[in-house]
Amino acid sequence: LLADLALVGFGNVGRRFAGLIEERRGRLAADFDLTLRICGIATRRHGSAWDAGGLDVARAAREVEAGRALTSAAGSADLIAELSRSDAPLRIVVETTTLDIAAGQPAIDHVRAAIDAGCHVVTANKGPVAFAYDELRDRAGAAGVSFLFEGAVMDGIPIFNLVREALPLVDVIGFRGVVNATTNHILSALEDGEAFAPALARMQAAGIAEADASLDLDGWDAAAKTAALANVLMGARMTPHDVDRIGIDEGSGPRAREAVAQGNRLRLVASASRGPDGRVRGLVRPTVLPGGDLLAGLTGQANALVLQTDLLGEIAIGQLGGSLTQTAYALVSDIVTIRTRQPAPAGARARRTL
Ligand SMILES: NC(=O)c1ccc[n+]([C@@H]2O[C@H](COP(=O)([O-])OP(=O)(O)OC[C@H]3O[C@@H](n4cnc5c(N)ncnc54)[C@H](OP(=O)(O)O)[C@@H]3O)[C@@H](O)[C@H]2O)c1
């Protein structure tokens, strides 16, 4: 089955996604009978490109990495319109633009435009799910397309897939986690007596920190993830601005070292719980945790989330180090989900038995 793709955003994540689908081309075909063809790329300052027969994406990546612009000036709306005219059985917009913490835009408009054009949409941007989850889910449902966002929270950790696919009938009643790799890396470095600035610089050099690193440090990224998780898993209808939020700064060094001296750990903890009035409250706080707490043991870029559930008690899921590959993988896994949602042709046998 052929899927034509338009990439809206072609930065660190978008380019790694393009590389990963090339590396997994054989497996996508063998395991899922799926061929992905990138026909469009849109950026903000590096131009755009469209070729209905498939772009030379490696070349486009080299151009953008060298700071040059792609040749077309068409905007993302034009590209989505082009994609909607493709006669490929699957048309998918891959949204990886920069997080906007004021209102989640223009990513929400990109998702709306994709859905309204009859295209599926996958995104690693937290904005749509943190600011407009209910609306976009319902819009996609009415249009008969998928809106998926596994990469928006905790890179490749399959948190939304886990709850959707593996926990039927289970209610998530709360969660707490370490969900921001940049601040966890910095707190670990501070514990070891390192200075704040070089630890942050390492995360920026690795492409892990947000384009505007204050989004990580001030807790906005964690607040956006908290809102996204609470909206999807707990029906919260909140935005990142509703999350009670404190981040980390240079002053976190002495607190982190004092915590270690007492057998504890300072971690930036994101959490949500439902109050007696039924409303979900989100919190992001540097928190002193006992040394034996599962979240206290997370060092460097490690992330983990503990879900509090009604039927299964507490379930933890984590990863020891996130990277661009994990985020790109989340986008690919969403595309595989879209593929597996398509009705199988009569007489087809499942290719995977697990
Ligand atoms: N990096 C990570 O490890 C990671 C992990 C999970 C989730 N995410 C999320 O994934 C998204 C992308 O992250 P990234 O690291 O790839 O960021 P990035 O390197 O800054 O790339 C962002 C891309 O979006 C483009 N863009 C921005 N605004 C646009 C607009 N209005 N229309 C079209 N294109 C636009 C940029 O174009 P120009 O370069 O021309 O401005 C660039 O190509 C963000 O939302 C981020 O929060 C990132």
The ligand as an SDF file (V2000), in Angstrom:
LIG
                    3D

 48 52  0  0  0  0  0  0  0  0999 V2000
   14.0430   17.3720   19.4130 N   0  0  0  0  0  0  0  0  0  0  0  0
   13.4800   16.4310   20.1490 C   0  0  0  0  0  0  0  0  0  0  0  0
   14.1630   15.5630   20.6990 O   0  0  0  0  0  0  0  0  0  0  0  0
   11.9720   16.3370   20.2810 C   0  0  0  0  0  0  0  0  0  0  0  0
   11.4050   15.2930   21.0020 C   0  0  0  0  0  0  0  0  0  0  0  0
    9.9990   15.1900   21.0780 C   0  0  0  0  0  0  0  0  0  0  0  0
    9.2210   16.1530   20.4710 C   0  0  0  0  0  0  0  0  0  0  0  0
    9.8090   17.1900   19.7980 N   0  0  0  0  0  0  0  0  0  0  0  0
    8.9500   18.1820   19.1560 C   0  0  0  0  0  0  0  0  0  0  0  0
    9.0760   18.0420   17.7460 O   0  0  0  0  0  0  0  0  0  0  0  0
    8.9370   19.3020   17.1170 C   0  0  0  0  0  0  0  0  0  0  0  0
   10.1450   19.5400   16.2180 C   0  0  0  0  0  0  0  0  0  0  0  0
   11.3270   19.5570   16.9980 O   0  0  0  0  0  0  0  0  0  0  0  0
   12.7270   19.8040   16.2860 P   0  0  0  0  0  0  0  0  0  0  0  0
   13.7740   19.4970   17.3000 O   0  0  0  0  0  0  0  0  0  0  0  0
   12.7600   19.1140   14.9770 O   0  0  0  0  0  0  0  0  0  0  0  0
   12.6510   21.3890   16.0230 O   0  0  0  0  0  0  0  0  0  0  0  0
   13.4900   22.2250   14.9510 P   0  0  0  0  0  0  0  0  0  0  0  0
   14.7740   21.5400   14.6530 O   0  0  0  0  0  0  0  0  0  0  0  0
   13.5130   23.6290   15.4510 O   0  0  0  0  0  0  0  0  0  0  0  0
   12.6050   22.1410   13.6050 O   0  0  0  0  0  0  0  0  0  0  0  0
   11.3540   22.7650   13.4880 C   0  0  0  0  0  0  0  0  0  0  0  0
   10.9750   22.7430   12.0250 C   0  0  0  0  0  0  0  0  0  0  0  0
    9.6680   23.3140   11.8930 O   0  0  0  0  0  0  0  0  0  0  0  0
    9.7260   24.3310   10.8840 C   0  0  0  0  0  0  0  0  0  0  0  0
    8.6740   25.3030   11.1760 N   0  0  0  0  0  0  0  0  0  0  0  0
    8.5410   26.0970   12.2570 C   0  0  0  0  0  0  0  0  0  0  0  0
    7.4190   26.8310   12.1500 N   0  0  0  0  0  0  0  0  0  0  0  0
    6.8370   26.4820   10.9680 C   0  0  0  0  0  0  0  0  0  0  0  0
    5.6870   26.9160   10.2760 C   0  0  0  0  0  0  0  0  0  0  0  0
    4.8780   27.8400   10.7960 N   0  0  0  0  0  0  0  0  0  0  0  0
    5.3870   26.3290    9.0780 N   0  0  0  0  0  0  0  0  0  0  0  0
    6.2010   25.3980    8.5410 C   0  0  0  0  0  0  0  0  0  0  0  0
    7.3230   24.9690    9.1540 N   0  0  0  0  0  0  0  0  0  0  0  0
    7.6410   25.5170   10.3400 C   0  0  0  0  0  0  0  0  0  0  0  0
   11.1260   24.8690   10.9670 C   0  0  0  0  0  0  0  0  0  0  0  0
   11.4740   25.5850    9.7900 O   0  0  0  0  0  0  0  0  0  0  0  0
   12.7410   26.6150    9.8190 P   0  0  0  0  0  0  0  0  0  0  0  0
   13.9460   25.7990   10.2280 O   0  0  0  0  0  0  0  0  0  0  0  0
   12.8280   27.0720    8.4060 O   0  0  0  0  0  0  0  0  0  0  0  0
   12.3910   27.6590   10.8170 O   0  0  0  0  0  0  0  0  0  0  0  0
   11.8910   23.5570   11.1080 C   0  0  0  0  0  0  0  0  0  0  0  0
   11.9790   22.9130    9.8580 O   0  0  0  0  0  0  0  0  0  0  0  0
    8.7720   20.3420   18.2270 C   0  0  0  0  0  0  0  0  0  0  0  0
    7.4060   20.6250   18.3960 O   0  0  0  0  0  0  0  0  0  0  0  0
    9.3240   19.6330   19.4460 C   0  0  0  0  0  0  0  0  0  0  0  0
    8.7070   20.0710   20.6410 O   0  0  0  0  0  0  0  0  0  0  0  0
   11.1590   17.2970   19.6740 C   0  0  0  0  0  0  0  0  0  0  0  0
  1  2  1  0
  2  3  2  0
  2  4  1  0
  4  5  1  0
  4 48  2  0
  5  6  2  0
  6  7  1  0
  7  8  2  0
  8  9  1  0
  8 48  1  0
  9 10  1  0
  9 46  1  0
 10 11  1  0
 11 12  1  0
 11 44  1  0
 12 13  1  0
 13 14  1  0
 14 15  2  0
 14 16  1  0
 14 17  1  0
 17 18  1  0
 18 19  2  0
 18 20  1  0
 18 21  1  0
 21 22  1  0
 22 23  1  0
 23 24  1  0
 23 42  1  0
 24 25  1  0
 25 26  1  0
 25 36  1  0
 26 27  1  0
 26 35  1  0
 27 28  2  0
 28 29  1  0
 29 30  1  0
 29 35  2  0
 30 31  1  0
 30 32  2  0
 32 33  1  0
 33 34  2  0
 34 35  1  0
 36 37  1  0
 36 42  1  0
 37 38  1  0
 38 39  2  0
 38 40  1  0
 38 41  1  0
 42 43  1  0
 44 45  1  0
 44 46  1  0
 46 47  1  0
M  CHG  2   8   1  16  -1
M  END
$$$$
